[in-house]
Amino acid sequence: MKKINYLLFVLCLVVFLPATQIQAQGLANDKLGEIYQENIKWSSFPAFPPGAQIAVLVGDPKKAEPYMARVHVPAGTILMPHTHPENRVYTVISGVFYIGIGSEFDSTKLKAYPPGSIFVLPGNTPHFHWAKSGDYTTQVTAYGPLGLNYINPADDPRNKKK
């Protein structure tokens, strides 16, 4: 009898456990799915300064499709002037998001957005960020592919690794 109970237990684990696992990243745009805060997987991104991270939540930002990602930037980090080819909607999740518009970094052009704020950035708009008052996390919603092109190639972390 113990052997039958054990086999039923193992069978239930094999059948039902995979159905309860939560997919951790890159949910499909066309299927029901969920990600809990504690299951978000952060990773470095070559175009970001050291310490800044990205987490892809929905879609594939390398493809021509809708995507949603979160970006976490540590205190004091500056993302020098750059553009993105895609239109973006930023939602501030935590911290204060400082963004300025222009092709040159100018701290007097920074505008502060507290948590819950929304900021729409049209594609190819030169801008810069500064984690001036501490870490911040934003959620980016856009239609890919994702692109990040620095105005001055010397500011691009991808060029500094060579």
N, CA and C of each residue as an Amber inpcrd file, in Angstrom:
protein
   486
   0.8280000  -1.2000000   0.0000000   0.0000000   0.0000000   0.0000000
   0.8710000   1.2640000   0.0000000   1.9840000   1.2410000   0.7830000
   2.8750000   2.3990000   0.8280000   3.4790000   2.6730000  -0.5450000
   3.7710000   1.6090000  -1.2780000   4.3670000   1.7580000  -2.6040000
   3.3910000   2.4310000  -3.5610000   2.1100000   2.0720000  -3.4910000
   1.0870000   2.6760000  -4.3530000   0.9200000   4.1540000  -3.9930000
   0.8700000   4.4880000  -2.7000000   0.7520000   5.8850000  -2.2840000
   1.9500000   6.7050000  -2.7560000   3.1420000   6.1360000  -2.6420000
   4.3490000   6.8090000  -3.0980000   4.2850000   7.0620000  -4.5960000
   3.8710000   6.0580000  -5.3660000   3.7700000   6.2130000  -6.8190000
   2.7330000   7.2620000  -7.1900000   1.6050000   7.2900000  -6.4900000
   0.5870000   8.3240000  -6.7490000   1.1410000   9.7160000  -6.4310000
   1.8760000   9.8140000  -5.3310000   2.4890000  11.0830000  -4.9570000
   3.4490000  11.5650000  -6.0460000   4.3290000  10.6940000  -6.5090000
   5.2870000  11.0380000  -7.5600000   4.5620000  11.4140000  -8.8410000
   3.5250000  10.6670000  -9.1970000   2.7480000  10.9570000 -10.4010000
   2.1130000  12.3460000 -10.3100000   1.5500000  12.6740000  -9.1520000
   0.9520000  14.0010000  -8.9600000   1.9990000  15.1000000  -9.1070000
   3.2000000  14.8790000  -8.5380000   4.2660000  15.8690000  -8.6840000
   4.6300000  16.0810000 -10.1470000   4.7660000  14.9920000 -10.8830000
   5.1630000  15.0690000 -12.2870000   4.0960000  15.7580000 -13.1200000
   2.8380000  15.4940000 -12.8260000   1.7440000  16.0420000 -13.6240000
   1.4000000  17.4670000 -13.2380000   1.3310000  17.7580000 -11.9360000
   0.8090000  19.0480000 -11.5030000   1.8590000  20.1080000 -11.1810000
   3.0440000  19.7210000 -10.7780000   4.0610000  20.7020000 -10.4210000
   4.4430000  21.6130000 -11.5800000   4.6790000  21.1080000 -12.7920000
   5.0220000  22.0250000 -13.8850000   3.9330000  23.0520000 -14.1700000
   2.6940000  22.7270000 -13.9200000   1.5970000  23.6550000 -14.1870000
   1.5860000  24.8080000 -13.1920000   2.2490000  24.6450000 -12.0290000
   2.2300000  25.6970000 -11.0280000   3.4680000  26.5880000 -11.0810000
   4.4550000  26.2550000 -11.8880000   5.6520000  27.0750000 -11.9780000
   5.3280000  28.3870000 -12.6760000   5.9550000  29.4380000 -12.1980000
   5.7310000  30.7600000 -12.7650000   6.8420000  31.0460000 -13.7550000
   6.4620000  31.4370000 -14.9600000   7.4690000  31.8000000 -15.9540000
   8.1350000  33.0800000 -15.4840000   9.4460000  33.1170000 -15.4950000
  10.1690000  34.2190000 -14.8820000  10.4000000  35.4070000 -15.8020000
  10.4970000  35.2320000 -17.1020000  10.8310000  36.3600000 -17.9740000
  10.2040000  36.2380000 -19.3520000  10.1360000  37.3630000 -20.0190000
   9.7320000  37.4250000 -21.4160000   8.4220000  36.7470000 -21.7360000
   7.3650000  37.1030000 -21.0080000   6.0600000  36.5230000 -21.3050000
   5.6610000  36.8580000 -22.7390000   4.9520000  35.9420000 -23.3780000
   4.4610000  36.1790000 -24.7400000   3.3920000  37.2670000 -24.7110000
   3.3080000  38.0360000 -25.7910000   2.3120000  39.1040000 -25.8980000
   0.8970000  38.5780000 -26.1200000   0.7850000  37.3520000 -26.5700000
  -0.5210000  36.8380000 -26.9890000  -1.0430000  35.6800000 -26.1350000
  -0.4450000  35.4970000 -24.9450000  -0.8740000  34.4080000 -24.0630000
  -1.0200000  34.9280000 -22.6510000  -1.9230000  34.3190000 -21.9100000
  -2.0920000  34.6570000 -20.5100000  -0.8100000  34.3170000 -19.7600000
  -0.3580000  35.2030000 -18.9200000   0.8640000  34.9490000 -18.1720000
   1.0060000  35.9110000 -17.0160000   1.9890000  35.6530000 -16.1520000
   2.2090000  36.5090000 -14.9920000   3.6490000  36.3970000 -14.5210000
   4.1160000  37.4760000 -13.9140000   5.4220000  37.4840000 -13.2670000
   5.2320000  38.2130000 -11.9460000   5.6620000  37.5870000 -10.8710000
   5.6240000  38.2480000  -9.5780000   6.9340000  38.9890000  -9.3600000
   6.8540000  40.0820000  -8.6100000   8.0100000  40.9370000  -8.3500000
   9.2500000  40.1240000  -7.9540000   9.0740000  39.1470000  -7.0820000
  10.2150000  38.3820000  -6.5830000  10.8240000  37.4550000  -7.6380000
  10.1430000  37.2750000  -8.7620000  10.6540000  36.3940000  -9.8110000
  11.2640000  37.1490000 -10.9920000  11.3360000  38.4560000 -10.8880000
  11.9410000  39.2400000 -11.9580000  13.4370000  38.9370000 -12.0020000
  13.9300000  38.6340000 -13.2030000  15.3510000  38.3350000 -13.3940000
  16.0410000  39.5410000 -14.0340000  16.9630000  40.1040000 -13.3110000
  17.7040000  41.2670000 -13.7740000  19.0050000  40.8210000 -14.4270000
  19.4440000  41.5760000 -15.4400000  20.7260000  41.2830000 -16.0730000
  21.3680000  42.5810000 -16.5450000  22.6670000  42.5090000 -16.7490000
  23.3660000  43.6790000 -17.2760000  23.0070000  43.8230000 -18.7530000
  23.2420000  44.9950000 -19.2770000  22.9630000  45.2900000 -20.6870000
  24.1850000  46.0290000 -21.2100000  24.8200000  45.5390000 -22.2810000
  26.0900000  46.1240000 -22.7420000  26.0480000  47.6330000 -23.0000000
  24.8910000  48.1790000 -23.3530000  24.8080000  49.6060000 -23.6520000
  24.6140000  50.4650000 -22.4030000  24.4510000  49.8210000 -21.2340000
  24.2680000  50.5580000 -19.9780000  25.5940000  50.7190000 -19.2540000
  25.7140000  51.7870000 -18.4640000  26.8940000  51.9210000 -17.6030000
  26.9210000  50.7750000 -16.5800000  28.0790000  50.5050000 -15.9950000
  28.1740000  49.4360000 -14.9860000  27.1620000  49.6380000 -13.8520000
  26.5370000  48.5580000 -13.4530000  25.5650000  48.5960000 -12.3550000
  24.1280000  48.7200000 -12.8030000  23.8880000  49.3530000 -13.9400000
  22.5220000  49.4720000 -14.4570000  22.0850000  48.1130000 -14.9990000
  20.8170000  47.7840000 -14.7990000  20.3110000  46.4780000 -15.2090000
  18.9740000  46.5920000 -15.9190000  18.6560000  45.5350000 -16.6790000
  17.3880000  45.4440000 -17.3950000  16.7310000  44.1060000 -17.0760000
  15.4120000  44.1070000 -17.0680000  14.6280000  42.8800000 -16.9150000
  13.5320000  42.9130000 -17.9660000  13.5710000  41.9800000 -18.8980000
  12.5320000  41.9050000 -19.9230000  11.3420000  41.1650000 -19.3240000
  10.1790000  41.8190000 -19.3240000   8.9900000  41.2350000 -18.7150000
   8.0440000  40.6220000 -19.7400000   7.8480000  41.3250000 -20.8470000
   6.9060000  40.8680000 -21.8730000   7.5350000  41.0820000 -23.2420000
   7.3650000  40.0940000 -24.1050000   7.8390000  40.2050000 -25.4740000
   9.3350000  40.0140000 -25.6020000   9.7990000  40.2400000 -26.8140000
  11.2190000  40.1220000 -27.1300000  11.6650000  41.4440000 -27.7310000
  12.4250000  42.2580000 -26.9800000  12.8070000  43.5800000 -27.4840000
  13.7090000  43.5520000 -28.7150000  14.2050000  42.3730000 -29.0970000
  15.0180000  42.2740000 -30.3120000  14.1460000  42.1550000 -31.5580000
  12.8500000  41.9100000 -31.3580000  11.9360000  41.7100000 -32.4870000
  11.0170000  42.9120000 -32.6850000  10.4060000  42.9710000 -33.8500000
   9.4250000  44.0140000 -34.1510000   8.0870000  43.6060000 -33.5450000
   7.9740000  43.8150000 -32.2440000   6.7580000  43.4770000 -31.5000000
   6.7220000  44.3000000 -30.2190000   5.5510000  44.3850000 -29.5950000
   5.4840000  45.1060000 -28.3210000   6.3500000  44.4160000 -27.2660000
   6.9600000  45.2200000 -26.4180000   7.7210000  44.6720000 -25.2970000
   7.5510000  45.5650000 -24.0760000   7.8350000  44.9730000 -22.9180000
   7.8400000  45.7140000 -21.6710000   9.0720000  45.2600000 -20.8940000
   9.8230000  46.2210000 -20.4110000  11.0350000  45.9140000 -19.6510000
  11.1350000  46.8770000 -18.4810000  11.8700000  46.4600000 -17.4760000
  12.1870000  47.3660000 -16.3770000  13.6780000  47.6520000 -16.4200000
  14.0110000  48.8730000 -16.0620000  15.4080000  49.3090000 -16.0240000
  15.6870000  49.8280000 -14.6190000  16.7430000  49.2970000 -14.0130000
  17.1540000  49.7470000 -12.6800000  18.5200000  50.4190000 -12.8100000
  18.6070000  51.6310000 -12.2760000  19.8460000  52.4020000 -12.3560000
  20.2810000  52.7820000 -10.9370000  21.5180000  52.4270000 -10.5550000
  21.9880000  52.7500000  -9.2040000  22.3000000  54.2360000  -9.0150000
  22.2590000  54.6580000  -7.7790000  22.5030000  56.0530000  -7.4020000
  23.7820000  56.5870000  -8.0310000  23.6920000  57.8160000  -8.5340000
  24.8550000  58.5060000  -9.0880000  25.1530000  58.2080000 -10.5420000
  24.4970000  57.1940000 -11.1080000  24.7790000  56.7940000 -12.4940000
  24.1880000  57.7960000 -13.4760000  24.9670000  58.1070000 -14.5000000
  24.5150000  58.9910000 -15.5800000  24.5070000  58.2020000 -16.8760000
  23.4090000  58.2680000 -17.5950000  23.3490000  57.7580000 -18.9710000
  23.4640000  58.9860000 -19.8600000  24.5810000  59.0970000 -20.5280000
  24.8720000  60.2650000 -21.3510000  23.8780000  60.3540000 -22.5140000
  23.8420000  61.5040000 -23.2120000  22.8480000  61.6920000 -24.2670000
  22.8380000  60.5590000 -25.2960000  21.6150000  60.1000000 -25.5710000
  21.4080000  58.9860000 -26.4980000  19.9980000  59.0680000 -27.0750000
  19.7380000  58.2070000 -28.0240000  18.4080000  58.1090000 -28.6190000
  17.9820000  56.6420000 -28.6590000  16.6970000  56.4430000 -28.8500000
  16.1170000  55.1270000 -29.1100000  15.2800000  55.2720000 -30.3770000
  15.3510000  54.3300000 -31.3090000  14.5420000  54.4660000 -32.5170000
  13.0460000  54.2980000 -32.2560000  12.7070000  53.5920000 -31.1870000
  11.3000000  53.3110000 -30.9020000  10.6830000  54.3660000 -29.9830000
   9.3790000  54.6040000 -30.1660000   8.6160000  55.4230000 -29.2230000
   8.5400000  54.6520000 -27.9110000   8.6470000  55.3680000 -26.7890000
   8.6470000  54.7030000 -25.4860000   7.6930000  55.3800000 -24.5130000
   7.1410000  54.5660000 -23.6250000   6.3820000  55.0780000 -22.4950000
   7.0940000  54.5840000 -21.2460000   7.5480000  55.5260000 -20.4150000
   8.2130000  55.2060000 -19.1520000   7.2070000  55.3480000 -18.0190000
   7.2020000  54.3900000 -17.1170000   6.4460000  54.4780000 -15.8760000
   7.4700000  54.3560000 -14.7530000   7.4710000  55.3080000 -13.8450000
   8.4220000  55.2680000 -12.7390000   7.8850000  54.3160000 -11.6740000
   8.6580000  53.2700000 -11.3970000   8.2650000  52.2570000 -10.4150000
   8.7590000  52.6450000  -9.0210000  10.0240000  53.0620000  -8.9180000
  10.5730000  53.4670000  -7.6200000  11.6790000  54.4910000  -7.8250000
  11.9630000  55.2370000  -6.7710000  12.9740000  56.2830000  -6.8490000
  12.4610000  57.4720000  -7.6450000  13.3550000  58.3790000  -7.9510000
  13.0050000  59.5480000  -8.7620000  13.7810000  59.4430000 -10.0670000
  13.0450000  59.5000000 -11.1760000  13.6020000  59.3880000 -12.5250000
  13.8840000  60.7970000 -13.0320000  15.1720000  61.1060000 -13.2160000
  15.5680000  62.4080000 -13.7680000  15.9160000  62.2090000 -15.2260000
  15.2490000  62.9660000 -16.1040000  15.5140000  62.8830000 -17.5360000
  15.5750000  64.2990000 -18.1000000  16.5060000  64.4990000 -19.0190000
  16.6400000  65.7780000 -19.6980000  16.6260000  65.5530000 -21.1970000
  16.1340000  66.5240000 -21.9230000  16.0540000  66.4330000 -23.3820000
  17.1620000  67.2840000 -23.9830000  17.8940000  66.6900000 -24.9320000
  18.9620000  67.4170000 -25.6040000  20.1140000  66.5060000 -25.9640000
  20.9630000  66.9900000 -26.8510000  22.1090000  66.2230000 -27.3470000
  23.3580000  66.3820000 -26.4950000  23.3050000  67.2740000 -25.4980000
  24.4240000  67.4650000 -24.5820000  23.9020000  67.3570000 -23.1620000
  24.7070000  66.7160000 -22.2920000  24.2940000  66.6090000 -20.8930000
  24.2940000  67.9880000 -20.2560000  23.1590000  68.3560000 -19.6750000
  22.9980000  69.6500000 -19.0220000  22.0820000  69.4230000 -17.8250000
  22.6520000  69.4430000 -16.6310000  21.8720000  69.1320000 -15.4280000
  20.7230000  70.1140000 -15.1990000  20.8050000  71.3150000 -15.7690000
  19.7070000  72.2810000 -15.5950000  18.4810000  71.8950000 -16.4190000
  18.6380000  70.9650000 -17.3620000  17.5100000  70.5170000 -18.1840000
  16.8120000  69.2780000 -17.6110000  17.3440000  68.7500000 -16.5110000
  16.7400000  67.5610000 -15.9150000  15.3920000  67.8950000 -15.2900000
  14.4580000  66.9880000 -15.4730000  13.1480000  67.1030000 -14.8350000
  12.9400000  65.8440000 -14.0080000  12.4330000  66.0050000 -12.7950000
  12.2570000  64.8900000 -11.8610000  10.8490000  64.3170000 -11.9590000
  10.7850000  62.9780000 -12.0330000   9.5080000  62.2670000 -12.0730000
   9.4740000  61.2760000 -10.9160000   8.5550000  61.4750000  -9.9570000
   8.4760000  60.5640000  -8.8120000   7.7440000  59.2610000  -9.1740000
   7.7590000  58.2900000  -8.2630000   7.0750000  57.0130000  -8.5300000
   5.6120000  57.2250000  -8.9360000   5.1870000  56.4450000  -9.9230000
   3.8280000  56.5410000 -10.4410000   3.7020000  57.4580000 -11.6440000
   4.7310000  58.2650000 -11.9110000   4.6920000  59.1900000 -13.0460000
   4.8460000  58.4300000 -14.3590000   4.2960000  59.0200000 -15.4100000
   4.3870000  58.4870000 -16.7730000   5.0880000  59.5380000 -17.6280000
   5.9770000  59.0840000 -18.4890000   6.7040000  59.9820000 -19.3970000
   6.7180000  59.3450000 -20.7810000   6.2450000  60.0690000 -21.7940000
   6.2460000  59.5740000 -23.1740000   7.4290000  60.1920000 -23.8950000
   8.2400000  59.3260000 -24.5210000   9.4210000  59.7740000 -25.2460000
   9.3140000  59.3130000 -26.6950000   9.0920000  60.2440000 -27.6320000
   9.0430000  59.8580000 -29.0450000  10.3870000  59.3100000 -29.5150000
  10.3600000  58.3830000 -30.4470000  11.5760000  57.8000000 -31.0040000
  12.5220000  58.8580000 -31.5320000  13.8130000  58.5750000 -31.4250000
  14.8920000  59.4290000 -31.9300000  14.9990000  60.7850000 -31.2370000
  14.4380000  60.9020000 -30.0420000  14.5700000  62.1310000 -29.2580000
  15.8380000  62.0440000 -28.4070000  16.8230000  62.9170000 -28.6230000
  18.0340000  62.8840000 -27.7920000  17.6850000  63.2270000 -26.3420000
  18.2010000  62.4230000 -25.4160000  17.9110000  62.6250000 -24.0000000
  19.0150000  61.9960000 -23.1510000  18.9500000  62.2690000 -21.8400000
  19.9280000  61.7350000 -20.8980000  19.2390000  61.5160000 -19.5610000
  19.8360000  60.6440000 -18.7390000  19.2890000  60.3300000 -17.4220000
  20.3820000  60.4970000 -16.3710000  19.9390000  60.7680000 -15.1280000
  20.8630000  60.8180000 -14.0120000  20.1310000  60.2950000 -12.7810000
  20.7030000  59.3190000 -12.1210000  20.1480000  58.8140000 -10.8620000
  20.6380000  59.7600000  -9.7570000  20.1610000  60.9720000  -9.8370000
  20.6590000  62.0910000  -9.0410000  20.3870000  61.9470000  -7.5390000
  19.2120000  61.4790000  -7.1840000  18.8460000  61.4380000  -5.7600000
  18.8060000  60.0160000  -5.2000000  19.3060000  59.0520000  -5.9600000
  19.3120000  57.6580000  -5.5100000  18.9340000  56.7220000  -6.6460000
  18.8750000  55.4270000  -6.3270000  18.4780000  54.4280000  -7.3230000
  17.0880000  54.7550000  -7.8720000  16.8390000  54.3440000  -9.1070000
  15.4720000  54.4070000  -9.6320000  15.2180000  53.1800000 -10.5040000
  13.9430000  52.8570000 -10.6240000  13.5020000  51.7940000 -11.5230000
  12.3640000  52.3340000 -12.3600000  12.4850000  52.1770000 -13.6770000
  11.4080000  52.5580000 -14.5840000  10.9400000  51.3240000 -15.3410000
   9.7190000  51.4000000 -15.7970000   9.1770000  50.3610000 -16.6760000
   9.0080000  50.9900000 -18.0510000   9.5740000  50.3390000 -19.0530000
   9.5370000  50.8520000 -20.4180000   8.5900000  49.9800000 -21.2340000
   7.6440000  50.6230000 -21.8840000   6.7280000  49.9340000 -22.7790000
   6.9520000  50.5130000 -24.1720000   7.1780000  49.6380000 -25.1490000
   7.4970000  50.1080000 -26.4990000   7.2260000  49.0090000 -27.5120000
   7.4140000  49.3580000 -28.7620000   7.3260000  48.4070000 -29.8640000
   8.7340000  48.2990000 -30.4440000   9.3260000  47.1000000 -30.3570000
  10.7080000  46.8750000 -30.7630000  10.9170000  46.9310000 -32.2610000
  12.1550000  46.7520000 -32.6440000  13.2610000  46.3600000 -31.7810000
  13.8180000  47.5120000 -30.9610000  14.3130000  47.1550000 -29.7750000
  14.9410000  48.1140000 -28.8850000  16.2590000  48.5620000 -29.4960000
  16.5140000  49.8470000 -29.3800000  17.7860000  50.3830000 -29.8350000
  18.2650000  51.4420000 -28.8650000  19.5710000  51.5990000 -28.7450000
  20.1520000  52.6360000 -27.9040000  21.4130000  53.1150000 -28.5910000
  21.3770000  54.3680000 -29.0440000  22.4930000  54.9520000 -29.7920000
  22.9570000  56.2250000 -29.0970000  24.1890000  56.2060000 -28.6120000
  24.7380000  57.3850000 -27.9380000  25.0810000  58.4550000 -28.9650000
  24.8240000  59.7160000 -28.5900000  25.1370000  60.8520000 -29.4710000
  26.6450000  60.8940000 -29.7070000  27.4170000  60.7760000 -28.6230000
  28.8740000  60.7420000 -28.7120000  29.3180000  59.2890000 -28.5410000
  29.8720000  58.6690000 -29.5760000  30.2850000  57.2630000 -29.4670000
  31.2420000  56.9760000 -28.3070000  31.9840000  57.9830000 -27.8530000
  32.9010000  57.7880000 -26.7270000  32.1480000  57.5480000 -25.4120000
  30.8750000  57.9390000 -25.3420000  30.0570000  57.7270000 -24.1420000
  29.4600000  56.3210000 -24.0820000  29.5250000  55.5870000 -25.1710000
  28.9050000  54.2620000 -25.2650000  29.7600000  53.2210000 -24.5420000
  29.2330000  52.6020000 -23.4720000  30.0030000  51.5750000 -22.7490000
  30.4350000  50.4060000 -23.6420000  29.7160000  50.1510000 -24.7140000
  30.1040000  49.0670000 -25.6250000  31.4320000  49.3790000 -26.3140000
  31.7470000  50.6560000 -26.4910000  33.0060000  51.0500000 -27.1260000
  34.1590000  51.0600000 -26.1310000  33.8820000  51.1710000 -24.8610000
  34.9310000  51.2290000 -23.8390000  35.4840000  49.8530000 -23.5110000
  34.7800000  48.8120000 -23.8700000  35.2300000  47.4500000 -23.5750000
  36.2230000  46.9350000 -24.6080000  36.4060000  47.6680000 -25.6900000
  37.2860000  47.2230000 -26.7720000  38.7280000  47.5270000 -26.4660000
